[in-house]
Amino acid sequence: MKVAVFHNLPSGGAKRALHGFVKHFAQAGWVVDVFIPSTADEGFLSLKTWARTVRVFPVQPTLGGAFTSTIRHLPPLGSYRYPLADLERTQKRMAAAIDGGEYDIALIEQDRYTMSPFLLKFLDTPHIYYCQQPCRFNEAILRTLSQSYRGVTGLARRLGFWYAGRKVPPIDRQNALHAKHILANSHFSKEVISRAYGVNATVCYLGIDTETFRPLNLPRENYVLSVGHLGLSKGYEFLVKALGLLEPSRRPRLVIASNAVYWPWQRYLQRLAKEQDVRLDLRVLPSDDELVQLHNRARLFVYAPHLEPFGLAPLEAMACGTPVVAVKEGGFQEAIVDGETGVLTDRNEGVFANAISTLLRDGARRAWLGERGVEAVREFWTAEHAGHRLRAHLRHAMTQ
């Protein structure tokens, strides 16, 4: 099987999942060629190890592109500022290169700027679009958070968020409607895709690398861990406030491992943690070895993002034998069985704090939940399981 893979992803869970897929394809004997624009993050979990080739297509900002773009730049999505007309032009060239390569199938991942990539409009090769999530700018919860923390986000960022909320979702939807087959990472995401695009998607669950994320039988330390980019949507302020409700003598340190940091939000969280008398320890871009160590030494993994599409981080914690306490919303609740492989609560700081406190006092319960989490991951949520699921969908798409 000869497969073309496209992505324009930043570092994070989606890129980690894609790395697992490409590794699985290569180990199954498939030939994989990767096509990326220069705006993609290929430094994080590079695909070069497993792909036959990784072709980088430069995105060159032009004056004409700036004038013809629907939107000049997207401040909420990062520091890159490329006219989208130039990004679209680059992806048209990439589609032509894929079409000329006589590939059996193409796996199309998302674009960090438009979510659904422009490439879908131009691609004739049989393909599947793995939609991790539609554009979220129009979600009421994110608009509310932006307004609630207006002193943190700043006027320029709020204006950028508002403008992008008007301009990006139509681009995202128009591009997605050109996809022949769409996969979703959870049933929650499947419903979100249906509302956003008006089309049906098929659920293809992700998995995690259990060769990397595994129990190391290390002594547990007095901290709880959370993982994800340091931004408004991840619910870290909720975690700080919940921990602040615990008795000071039993209050653990909060360690956050982050792949990306929005500095005003970091400063806000540090002030909030000081007010709540919570010790906050931020680790930026830890290596996989460091991350696995953090998982294995934590007493608990805590997770409270707002309507997360899926979330690999709780599965990584489970694979390391670390019990998960999470807010009961979004896609990751499909991977956590409340009371068996973790604890799910409402978004209530008191209830969440009580769940943490109960588990911190009950070492036997923590150990049991940790063992059940490891078993659950190995039974269904490994990268190998996910690779087999995706390969079946790709074969099916080739016949349609």
C-alpha positions in Angstrom: 0.0 0.0 0.0 1.3 3.4 -1.0 -0.1 6.2 1.2 0.3 10.0 1.1 -0.1 11.9 4.4 -0.8 15.6 4.7 -0.8 17.7 7.9 -0.3 21.3 8.9 -0.3 20.6 12.7 1.4 22.3 15.7 2.9 20.2 18.5 0.3 18.4 20.6 -2.1 15.5 20.8 -3.1 15.5 17.1 0.5 15.3 16.0 1.3 12.6 18.5 -1.6 10.5 17.2 -0.5 11.0 13.6 3.1 10.0 14.5 1.6 6.8 15.9 -0.4 6.2 12.7 2.6 6.7 10.4 4.7 4.4 12.6 2.0 1.7 12.4 1.7 2.0 8.6 5.5 1.7 8.2 5.7 -1.3 10.5 2.9 -2.9 8.5 5.0 -2.6 5.3 3.1 0.4 3.8 5.1 3.0 1.9 4.3 6.4 3.4 5.2 9.8 1.9 4.5 12.9 4.0 3.5 16.3 2.5 3.6 19.4 4.8 3.6 23.1 4.3 6.5 25.0 6.0 4.0 26.2 8.6 3.7 22.7 10.1 5.6 21.7 13.2 7.8 18.8 12.1 10.3 19.3 15.0 7.8 17.7 17.4 7.7 13.9 16.9 9.2 14.1 13.4 7.7 11.7 10.9 11.0 11.3 9.1 11.8 8.3 11.2 9.0 6.2 9.7 8.1 7.9 6.4 9.9 7.2 3.2 10.0 10.9 2.4 8.9 14.2 4.1 8.3 16.9 1.5 8.1 20.4 2.8 6.4 23.0 0.6 7.4 26.6 1.5 4.6 29.0 2.2 5.8 32.4 0.8 3.8 35.4 2.0 3.1 37.7 -0.9 1.6 41.2 -1.1 -1.1 39.8 -3.4 -1.9 37.1 -1.0 -2.3 39.6 1.8 -4.8 41.6 -0.3 -6.8 38.6 -1.5 -6.9 36.7 1.8 -10.2 36.4 3.6 -8.3 37.1 6.8 -4.9 38.6 7.2 -3.7 36.6 10.2 -5.0 34.6 13.1 -3.5 35.7 16.4 -5.3 33.2 18.6 -3.7 30.3 16.7 -0.1 31.1 17.3 2.7 33.3 16.2 2.6 32.4 12.5 1.1 35.1 10.3 0.6 34.0 6.8 -2.0 35.3 4.3 -4.4 32.4 3.8 -4.5 33.0 0.1 -0.8 32.1 0.0 -1.4 29.0 2.2 -4.2 28.0 -0.2 -1.9 28.4 -3.2 0.7 26.2 -1.5 -1.8 23.5 -0.7 -3.0 23.5 -4.3 0.5 22.7 -5.4 0.7 20.0 -2.7 -2.6 18.4 -4.0 -1.1 18.3 -7.5 2.0 16.6 -6.2 -0.1 14.0 -4.4 -2.3 13.4 -7.4 0.8 12.9 -9.5 2.3 10.3 -7.1 -0.1 7.5 -7.9 -1.0 6.9 -4.3 -3.5 4.2 -3.3 -5.0 6.5 -0.6 -4.2 9.8 1.1 -4.7 10.5 4.8 -5.5 14.1 5.3 -5.0 15.7 8.8 -5.9 19.1 9.9 -4.5 22.6 9.4 -3.5 24.7 12.3 -5.0 27.8 10.7 -8.2 26.7 9.0 -8.8 23.3 10.6 -10.1 21.7 7.4 -7.2 22.2 5.0 -7.6 24.0 1.6 -5.9 20.9 0.0 -9.3 19.0 0.2 -10.7 21.3 -2.5 -8.0 20.3 -5.0 -7.3 16.6 -4.3 -8.5 13.9 -6.7 -6.6 11.0 -5.0 -8.9 8.8 -2.9 -8.6 10.1 0.6 -9.9 10.2 4.2 -10.0 13.4 6.2 -9.3 12.8 9.9 -11.1 15.7 11.5 -9.9 16.0 15.1 -12.3 18.9 15.6 -14.1 21.7 13.6 -13.1 25.3 14.2 -14.2 26.2 17.7 -14.1 30.0 17.5 -17.9 30.2 17.5 -18.4 28.1 20.5 -20.2 30.0 23.2 -18.0 28.6 26.0 -14.8 29.9 24.4 -16.4 33.4 23.7 -17.6 33.4 27.4 -14.1 32.5 28.6 -12.5 35.2 26.4 -14.8 37.8 27.9 -14.6 36.5 31.5 -10.8 36.8 31.4 -10.6 40.0 29.3 -8.0 41.4 31.6 -5.8 38.4 30.8 -6.5 38.0 27.1 -6.0 41.7 26.1 -7.9 43.7 23.6 -5.9 42.7 20.6 -6.3 39.0 21.2 -10.1 39.4 21.9 -10.5 41.3 18.6 -8.5 38.7 16.8 -10.6 36.0 18.3 -13.8 37.8 17.3 -12.6 38.5 13.8 -11.4 34.9 13.3 -14.8 33.7 14.7 -16.5 35.5 11.8 -14.1 34.5 9.0 -12.6 31.0 9.8 -15.7 28.8 10.4 -17.0 29.3 6.8 -13.6 28.5 5.4 -13.4 25.4 7.6 -16.8 24.2 6.6 -16.3 24.9 2.8 -13.1 22.9 2.8 -14.5 20.0 4.9 -17.4 19.6 2.4 -14.9 18.6 -0.3 -13.8 15.5 1.8 -15.1 12.2 0.5 -14.8 10.5 3.9 -14.5 12.1 7.3 -13.3 10.3 10.5 -14.0 11.6 14.0 -12.0 10.8 17.1 -15.1 10.3 19.4 -18.8 10.1 19.2 -18.8 13.6 20.9 -16.7 14.9 17.9 -19.0 13.1 15.5 -21.9 15.1 16.8 -19.9 18.4 16.7 -18.9 17.7 13.1 -22.5 17.0 12.2 -23.6 20.4 13.7 -20.7 22.3 12.1 -20.6 20.8 8.6 -24.0 19.1 8.2 -22.4 15.8 7.2 -21.9 12.4 8.8 -18.6 11.2 10.1 -17.4 7.8 11.2 -15.8 7.3 14.6 -12.3 5.9 14.6 -10.8 6.0 18.1 -7.2 7.1 18.7 -4.7 5.2 20.7 -1.5 5.8 22.6 2.0 4.4 22.4 2.2 1.9 25.3 5.9 1.2 24.6 6.5 4.8 25.7 3.7 5.3 28.2 3.9 2.4 30.6 4.2 1.7 34.4 7.7 2.2 35.7 6.9 1.3 39.3 8.4 4.5 40.6 7.6 5.9 44.1 4.7 8.4 44.0 5.3 12.0 45.0 3.0 14.5 46.5 1.7 16.2 43.3 -1.1 15.9 40.8 -0.4 16.2 37.1 -2.2 17.8 34.1 -1.1 18.0 30.5 -1.9 20.3 27.6 -1.2 23.7 26.1 -1.4 26.6 28.6 -4.5 28.4 27.3 -8.1 29.3 28.4 -9.8 26.2 27.1 -7.9 23.7 29.2 -9.5 24.6 32.5 -6.4 25.1 34.6 -7.9 27.9 36.7 -10.6 25.4 37.7 -7.9 22.9 38.8 -6.1 25.6 40.9 -9.3 26.7 42.6 -10.4 23.1 43.3 -7.0 22.3 44.8 -7.2 25.5 46.9 -10.3 24.0 48.7 -8.2 21.1 50.1 -6.8 21.1 53.6 -3.4 22.8 53.4 -1.7 19.9 55.1 -2.9 17.5 52.4 -2.8 19.9 49.4 -0.5 18.4 46.6 1.5 20.4 44.2 0.0 21.0 40.7 2.4 20.1 37.9 1.3 21.2 34.4 3.3 19.8 31.4 2.6 22.0 28.4 3.6 21.9 24.8 2.7 25.6 24.2 2.3 28.5 26.6 0.3 31.7 26.3 2.4 33.9 28.6 -0.3 36.3 29.9 -2.3 33.2 30.9 0.7 31.7 32.7 1.2 34.9 34.7 -2.5 34.9 35.6 -2.4 31.2 36.8 0.8 31.9 38.8 -1.0 34.8 40.6 -4.1 32.7 41.1 -2.1 29.8 42.5 -0.4 32.2 45.0 -3.8 33.5 46.1 -5.1 30.0 46.6 -1.9 28.8 48.3 -1.4 26.1 45.6 2.2 25.3 44.5 2.3 25.5 40.7 5.1 23.8 38.8 5.0 24.5 35.0 7.1 22.2 32.7 7.3 23.5 29.1 8.0 21.0 26.3 9.2 18.1 28.4 10.7 15.2 26.5 8.7 12.0 26.3 11.0 10.5 28.9 10.4 13.4 31.3 6.6 13.2 30.6 6.5 9.5 31.3 8.4 10.1 34.6 5.9 12.8 35.5 3.0 10.5 34.9 4.6 7.6 36.9 5.5 9.8 39.9 2.1 11.6 40.2 -0.4 10.5 42.7 -3.3 11.5 40.4 -3.8 12.9 36.9 -6.4 15.8 36.9 -8.1 17.0 33.7 -10.7 19.8 33.2 -10.6 21.1 29.6 -13.8 22.7 28.2 -15.5 20.3 25.7 -12.3 18.6 24.7 -12.9 16.6 21.4 -11.1 13.5 22.8 -7.8 14.0 24.7 -4.9 11.6 24.7 -3.5 12.8 28.0 -5.9 10.8 30.3 -5.1 7.6 28.3 -1.4 8.3 28.7 -1.9 8.6 32.5 -4.0 5.4 32.6 -1.3 3.6 30.6 1.2 4.6 33.3 -1.0 3.3 36.1 -2.0 6.8 37.3 -5.6 7.3 38.3 -7.5 10.0 36.5 -9.9 12.6 38.0 -11.6 14.5 35.2 -14.6 16.7 34.4 -17.4 14.7 32.9 -17.7 16.4 29.4 -16.3 16.2 25.9 -14.9 13.1 24.2 -12.5 11.7 26.8 -15.4 10.5 28.9 -15.8 7.8 26.3 -12.4 6.4 27.3 -12.8 6.7 31.1 -15.3 4.5 32.9 -16.4 6.3 36.1 -15.5 4.3 39.2 -13.6 1.7 37.2 -10.8 3.3 35.3 -11.0 6.8 36.7 -13.4 9.3 38.4 -15.6 11.7 36.5 -17.3 14.7 38.1 -19.4 17.7 37.2 -17.6 21.0 36.6 -18.0 21.9 40.3 -14.8 22.9 42.2 -16.1 21.5 45.5 -17.1 18.1 44.0 -13.9 17.9 42.1 -11.9 18.7 45.2 -13.7 16.1 47.2 -12.9 13.4 44.5 -9.2 14.4 44.7 -9.2 14.4 48.5 -11.0 11.0 48.7 -8.5 9.3 46.4 -5.4 10.9 48.1 -6.6 9.4 51.4 -7.2 5.9 49.9 -4.0 4.4 48.6 -5.6 1.0 47.9 -8.3 2.6 45.8 -5.7 4.6 43.8 -3.7 1.4 43.2 -6.8 -0.5 42.0 -7.9 2.3 39.7 -4.3 2.5 38.3 -4.3 -1.2 37.6 -7.7 -1.1 35.9 -6.5 1.9 33.8 -3.5 0.0 32.5 -5.7 -3.0 31.6 -8.3 -0.9 29.8 -5.6 0.8 27.7 -4.0 -2.4 26.7 -7.3 -4.0 25.8 -8.5 -1.3 23.4 -6.6 2.0 23.4 -3.1 1.2 22.2 -1.6 2.8 19.1 -1.6 -0.7 17.5 -5.4 -1.0 18.0 -5.9 2.5 16.6 -3.7 1.7 13.6 -5.7 -1.4 12.7 -8.9 0.6 13.0 -7.6 3.3 10.7 -6.1 0.9 8.1 -9.6 -0.7 7.9 -11.2 2.6 7.1 -8.5 3.5 4.6 -9.0 0.2 2.7 -12.8 0.8 2.7 -12.4 4.3 1.3 -10.3 2.9 -1.6 -13.3 0.9 -2.8 -15.8 3.7 -2.6 
